[in-house]
Amino acid sequence: MGRASIRIGAGAGFSGDRIDPAVELITRGELDFLCFECLAERTIALAQLARAQDPDGGYDPLLKARMRACLPEAVARGVRIVTNMGAANPLAAMRAALAEARDLGLHGLRMAAVLGDDVLQAVTGQDLPLIDRPGRLGDIAPQVVSANAYLGAFPIARALDQGAQVVFTGRVCDPALFLGPMIHAFGWAVDDWTRLGRGTAVGHLLECAGQLTGGYFADPGVKDVADLARLGFPLAVVEADGHATLTKVAGTGGCLTVATAKEQLMYEILDPAAYRQADVVADFTGITLTQTGPDQVRVTGADGRARPAEVKVSVGYRDGFIGEGQISYAGQSAVARGELAIAIIRERLALLQAPVDELRCDLIGVNAANVTAHRPAPAEVRVRIAGRAASAQAARIIPAEVDALYLNGPAGGGGVTTSLREVVAVASVLLPQGAVVPTILHEVA
């Protein structure tokens, strides 16, 4: 409590993100905290399916590798870690990390798991309206496999207050991973809306890691970014009033500019004046971004107002199966042969009376992303045919028919790939704040 500033790094922006930039932040970033944001909306539903098959599973697949790479240096430098790699099973994630710590000889390391985001029981039987599309929860109730509320930052702050050196969560608001350490370090009150809004803005800017330092920003000849193969992840020097300076480790690749920060600031924002979180409704409309030096951007002017009465809940549900097949054609008349392949598959599915609900057929490089584009015919194309069906058996027909094109379709097809996967879709509902009760469990390596 009472610190003038803290340094918070972004160690990951998605589940499959690189590990070495996080290690670099720990060893060279002079951090107080490192946050790994690894949980997308659909990721947790898939994790719930994994947990259903294995009660000790359901956490991020790279958790052990990240802990093994980062824990020794983090402990040596006093860097505390906060992450949502717990996914569908924060308790199992914590225990897996404790096992890694013991194996590394890091005995006495205190970890915490924030629980309470799993609200499947609370929503079961309720016919709540969906907030991201027409319809109600009852419409998909038989297929629902998970329901996870977006927790806020205060349980994370309490876990840190109680001495946790590593904190695992499941579903939390993404900026909350970063806001929790700020609340812990500065002692912000639950109704300090301005500071909570400012901290949320900083967390939102950091949450996608390399996206802020030029990764997703790069566009050769339009927005050039140097040394992307050595992209450095960002950190923020956050002050007690919630204002901050964004930067990255000197000498790393990428760039951090007002332009990269602006793009990240607007990422996934429906209303900049009302960015609804579990802790606060943040207002980004007054933000000023100022370039204060090479790879340094000052962030001031965010605000906030009282938290919403309800929290968002991400509901995962089974929505059929997708069967997919791809095949390539090259050389003269590649486009014509690709079009013929698609026509053959369409006719074959009709002859077989395949019960396919949706079908998409693309020539990648010709019309997959822009159906109006008509440029000179490329020398090679890749046919992609994907369809959704209610059953795996029905969806499997599509990749089987694409595979059959080897000898039964246009000349010169090759490089076939096929896949069959279950569709786990996501819908959203709202629950009253009081229906979600976070708890914290601590264990020591």
ChimeraX attribute file (.defattr): number of C-alpha atoms within 10 A of each C-alpha:
attribute: neighborCount
match mode: 1-to-1
recipient: residues
	/A:1	12
	/A:2	10
	/A:3	11
	/A:4	11
	/A:5	19
	/A:6	19
	/A:7	21
	/A:8	30
	/A:9	30
	/A:10	30
	/A:11	36
	/A:12	26
	/A:13	23
	/A:14	18
	/A:15	18
	/A:16	12
	/A:17	18
	/A:18	17
	/A:19	16
	/A:20	17
	/A:21	22
	/A:22	26
	/A:23	20
	/A:24	17
	/A:25	24
	/A:26	27
	/A:27	17
	/A:28	12
	/A:29	21
	/A:30	17
	/A:31	21
	/A:32	20
	/A:33	24
	/A:34	29
	/A:35	28
	/A:36	27
	/A:37	28
	/A:38	26
	/A:39	26
	/A:40	15
	/A:41	16
	/A:42	17
	/A:43	20
	/A:44	29
	/A:45	27
	/A:46	23
	/A:47	22
	/A:48	24
	/A:49	18
	/A:50	17
	/A:51	18
	/A:52	14
	/A:53	11
	/A:54	10
	/A:55	11
	/A:56	15
	/A:57	23
	/A:58	26
	/A:59	31
	/A:60	23
	/A:61	16
	/A:62	15
	/A:63	20
	/A:64	18
	/A:65	12
	/A:66	21
	/A:67	20
	/A:68	15
	/A:69	15
	/A:70	23
	/A:71	23
	/A:72	16
	/A:73	15
	/A:74	23
	/A:75	16
	/A:76	11
	/A:77	14
	/A:78	14
	/A:79	22
	/A:80	23
	/A:81	27
	/A:82	29
	/A:83	27
	/A:84	30
	/A:85	29
	/A:86	29
	/A:87	32
	/A:88	33
	/A:89	29
	/A:90	29
	/A:91	25
	/A:92	20
	/A:93	28
	/A:94	28
	/A:95	18
	/A:96	17
	/A:97	23
	/A:98	24
	/A:99	16
	/A:100	19
	/A:101	21
	/A:102	14
	/A:103	12
	/A:104	13
	/A:105	12
	/A:106	18
	/A:107	13
	/A:108	12
	/A:109	18
	/A:110	18
	/A:111	26
	/A:112	28
	/A:113	29
	/A:114	27
	/A:115	22
	/A:116	20
	/A:117	25
	/A:118	24
	/A:119	19
	/A:120	18
	/A:121	10
	/A:122	12
	/A:123	21
	/A:124	15
	/A:125	11
	/A:126	12
	/A:127	15
	/A:128	17
	/A:129	16
	/A:130	18
	/A:131	15
	/A:132	10
	/A:133	9
	/A:134	7
	/A:135	14
	/A:136	17
	/A:137	21
	/A:138	16
	/A:139	13
	/A:140	16
	/A:141	17
	/A:142	10
	/A:143	15
	/A:144	22
	/A:145	18
	/A:146	25
	/A:147	28
	/A:148	27
	/A:149	27
	/A:150	23
	/A:151	31
	/A:152	24
	/A:153	27
	/A:154	23
	/A:155	22
	/A:156	31
	/A:157	25
	/A:158	19
	/A:159	26
	/A:160	23
	/A:161	16
	/A:162	15
	/A:163	15
	/A:164	24
	/A:165	21
	/A:166	28
	/A:167	30
	/A:168	31
	/A:169	29
	/A:170	29
	/A:171	29
	/A:172	26
	/A:173	26
	/A:174	27
	/A:175	23
	/A:176	31
	/A:177	33
	/A:178	32
	/A:179	30
	/A:180	25
	/A:181	30
	/A:182	32
	/A:183	26
	/A:184	20
	/A:185	21
	/A:186	19
	/A:187	15
	/A:188	21
	/A:189	11
	/A:190	15
	/A:191	14
	/A:192	14
	/A:193	21
	/A:194	21
	/A:195	26
	/A:196	32
	/A:197	29
	/A:198	27
	/A:199	31
	/A:200	34
	/A:201	30
	/A:202	28
	/A:203	24
	/A:204	24
	/A:205	27
	/A:206	33
	/A:207	28
	/A:208	27
	/A:209	29
	/A:210	27
	/A:211	24
	/A:212	33
	/A:213	31
	/A:214	28
	/A:215	22
	/A:216	13
	/A:217	20
	/A:218	18
	/A:219	11
	/A:220	9
	/A:221	7
	/A:222	7
	/A:223	11
	/A:224	14
	/A:225	19
	/A:226	15
	/A:227	13
	/A:228	17
	/A:229	10
	/A:230	13
	/A:231	24
	/A:232	31
	/A:233	33
	/A:234	32
	/A:235	31
	/A:236	28
	/A:237	19
	/A:238	23
	/A:239	18
	/A:240	20
	/A:241	17
	/A:242	27
	/A:243	20
	/A:244	23
	/A:245	21
	/A:246	29
	/A:247	25
	/A:248	26
	/A:249	18
	/A:250	11
	/A:251	10
	/A:252	18
	/A:253	20
	/A:254	27
	/A:255	29
	/A:256	26
	/A:257	23
	/A:258	21
	/A:259	17
	/A:260	21
	/A:261	24
	/A:262	14
	/A:263	15
	/A:264	23
	/A:265	19
	/A:266	14
	/A:267	13
	/A:268	10
	/A:269	14
	/A:270	10
	/A:271	13
	/A:272	16
	/A:273	16
	/A:274	17
	/A:275	18
	/A:276	24
	/A:277	24
	/A:278	22
	/A:279	28
	/A:280	25
	/A:281	22
	/A:282	28
	/A:283	24
	/A:284	24
	/A:285	13
	/A:286	12
	/A:287	17
	/A:288	14
	/A:289	18
	/A:290	15
	/A:291	16
	/A:292	13
	/A:293	11
	/A:294	12
	/A:295	19
	/A:296	20
	/A:297	23
	/A:298	22
	/A:299	24
	/A:300	20
	/A:301	17
	/A:302	24
	/A:303	25
	/A:304	26
	/A:305	19
	/A:306	18
	/A:307	20
	/A:308	15
	/A:309	12
	/A:310	17
	/A:311	24
	/A:312	22
	/A:313	25
	/A:314	25
	/A:315	28
	/A:316	28
	/A:317	22
	/A:318	20
	/A:319	18
	/A:320	19
	/A:321	22
	/A:322	25
	/A:323	25
	/A:324	26
	/A:325	23
	/A:326	23
	/A:327	23
	/A:328	20
	/A:329	23
	/A:330	18
	/A:331	12
	/A:332	12
	/A:333	15
	/A:334	22
	/A:335	22
	/A:336	14
	/A:337	22
	/A:338	27
	/A:339	17
	/A:340	14
	/A:341	24
	/A:342	21
	/A:343	12
	/A:344	18
	/A:345	20
	/A:346	16
	/A:347	11
	/A:348	15
	/A:349	15
	/A:350	12
	/A:351	9
	/A:352	9
	/A:353	10
	/A:354	16
	/A:355	17
	/A:356	21
	/A:357	12
	/A:358	10
	/A:359	15
	/A:360	12
	/A:361	21
	/A:362	20
	/A:363	22
	/A:364	17
	/A:365	16
	/A:366	21
	/A:367	13
	/A:368	15
	/A:369	11
	/A:370	10
	/A:371	10
	/A:372	8
	/A:373	11
	/A:374	9
	/A:375	7
	/A:376	7
	/A:377	14
	/A:378	14
	/A:379	12
	/A:380	18
	/A:381	24
	/A:382	23
	/A:383	25
	/A:384	24
	/A:385	24
	/A:386	22
	/A:387	23
	/A:388	26
	/A:389	23
	/A:390	17
	/A:391	15
	/A:392	16
	/A:393	14
	/A:394	20
	/A:395	27
	/A:396	23
	/A:397	23
	/A:398	29
	/A:399	24
	/A:400	15
	/A:401	21
	/A:402	26
	/A:403	21
	/A:404	13
	/A:405	19
	/A:406	16
	/A:407	10
	/A:408	13
	/A:409	19
	/A:410	17
	/A:411	15
	/A:412	15
	/A:413	23
	/A:414	15
	/A:415	11
	/A:416	18
	/A:417	14
	/A:418	19
	/A:419	15
	/A:420	20
	/A:421	14
	/A:422	18
	/A:423	18
	/A:424	20
	/A:425	18
	/A:426	20
	/A:427	21
	/A:428	21
	/A:429	21
	/A:430	18
	/A:431	17
	/A:432	11
	/A:433	17
	/A:434	9
	/A:435	14
	/A:436	19
	/A:437	13
	/A:438	15
	/A:439	13
	/A:440	18
	/A:441	16
	/A:442	17
	/A:443	15
	/A:444	17
	/A:445	17
